[in-house]
Amino acid sequence: MSVKPPLLDLPIKIAERGFYNGFILDVTITSKLAVGALVLWAVAFPQQASDVLAGFNSFILANFALWYFYVMAAFVLACIVLALWPTAGRMKLGGPDDKPEFSRFSWFSMMFGAGIGVGMLTWAVAEPIYHFKRNPDVIQGLATSGGADNVLNAFKWSYLHWGFSAWSSYAIAGLALGFFAYRRGLPLTIRSSLAPLFGRSLSGPIGHAIDIVAVIATILGVAQMLGFGVEQFVAGMARIGIGDWLINEQGTASSLGIIVAIVIIMGASTLSALSGVGKGIKWLSNLNMVLSTFLLVFFLLFGSTWFGLNALFVGGFEYLMALPSMIFTVYSGEGETAKALEGWQGAWSVFYWAWWVAFAPFVGLFLARISKGRTIREFVVGAVIAPAIMCFVWFAFAGGTAIQIELSGVAGGAINSVPDGDKIFAMTGLMLSPVLGWLMAVLIVVLLMTYLVTSADSAVLIVNTINAAGDEGPKARPHILFWGVTLGMVVAALLLVGGLKAIQTAMVIGALPFSLVMVLMCVSLFKAIYRDGMRERAGLQTTYGEVT
């Protein structure tokens, strides 16, 4: 059976002069107007914005929870198939002679830093502590809240949210983008990943709509991450003695603290983005990997080592055994227990699935950008299994130490009683003398800063790459400045008018349309790999030059 030649040319109309020279006018201007309108709406009509966003959020949680669960489960299964499928596993993201641009250490550092590195500093402590008190097993009466029989459950549910599901969604996006850019020579942008499904029609309104949805999802997904990071950054600055004016009466970031933190973070990230992937982003990624390793070794040596090992290996085994059930079970029904389970799942699992989907265009395109020359099997192992295991280690030893300190009575509620972003500072403060505790707080603040800057500058670079039809050249510099400022304004506006809840709600809404795009990316990738396998067997060409 003959196989049609693949699509090798996807013309995308870009402006050839003026301020938008090199950019897709429809995508760039529409994206800017949409994000700008969100900021103005949130600032000018905060109560209306809060009410409307909350209504949309309730509708999505009530009607699309099943969709999110099955989509994320499909991504996990797809990555397993790609790693085990011989035809797919040996294919390179590039030509036969292409070599990886970055060493494995730098590659992994950039993946982890741009993926969910910031979340480790907040949720590696906060989430196990929360699930230790309340999770589906506790709600169903299968375990005791705060009891020894609930320790492994706390890690099982934490691993669910930060493990293979999250990284599988990133891997699917990254593989689809890298495959069509480096094996077909198509532009390194979202629409190219759907070439086998829509063909040349992607040059027009369909392609524009796909890229616009990706830009908006990226801005909102990164805004969610920055929102958590800003709260923790302010808590850390207050801990090291910068000033009580950073914190309000509720113990969270004050309005002035939020503004100061965003100016610092987005200023540094914009400068880093201007330097490109090979300079500022690479250097910061290596630095935060070194600092992360130091902090993790601290928890390994001076934290609850045996408790953490048990959480890692036994808790990891519990997670693997329960994974099929956890990723397919959607709670619903009548009665107090059913409603409690549904509410817990909406607040945790559905929120995370939406967050990872919203993060996928940013992380996926960034992964594709740094992964040319690697095989699909190497990519899956490197982008799914290795980072997930690193997340498990962080949760086991950081979260395990926090739980053990609370269980022993040493903390006296000092960890539980502070906001999520402050929990890691409270825990290390209990473990060390005042002087060493202050020094550790400084290190954590520096580490947090590198993670935030790496993630934000990567996001700005990715948004410009999408708007410029896959080109990240010097002509994008003024727009890098624009998106750096705009991203900071989105975070500030939503935090100031509604706190983290407002950002969370906007992100869940923005992620929904892109989740459909991601499903199509997955189908498109499998179709292309299958056809390339047929071409290989027929002795036909399967790779077609450089990315345009």
Secondary structure, DSSP 8 states (H G I E B T S, - for coil): ----------------SSTTTTS-HHHHHHHHHHHHHHHHHHHHSHHHHHHHHHHHHHHHHHHSHHHHHHHHHHHHHHHHHHHH-HHHHT-BSS-TT---SS-HHHHHHHHHHHHTHHHHHHHHHHHHHHHHH--HHHHTTSS-TTSGGGHHHHHHHHHHHHSHHHHHHHHHHHHHHHHHHHTT---SSGGGGGHHHHGGGGGTHHHHHHHHHHHHHHHHHHHHHHHHHHHHHHHHHHHTTS-GGGB-TTSSB-HHHHHHHHHHHHHHHHHHHHH-IIIIIHHHHHHHHHHHHHHHHHHHHHS-HHHHHHHHHHHHHHHHHHHHHHHH-----SSHHHHHHHHHHIIIIIHHHHHHHHHHHHHHHHHHHH-TT-BHHHHHIIIIIHHHHHHHHHIIIIIHHHHHHHHHTSSTTTTTTS-GGGHHHHHHHHHS-HHHHHHHHHHHHHHHHHHHHHHHHHHHHHHHHHHTTT---GGGHHHHHHHHHHHHHHHHHHHHHHHHHHHHHHHHHHHHHHHHHHHHHHHHHHHHHHHHHHHHHTT---------
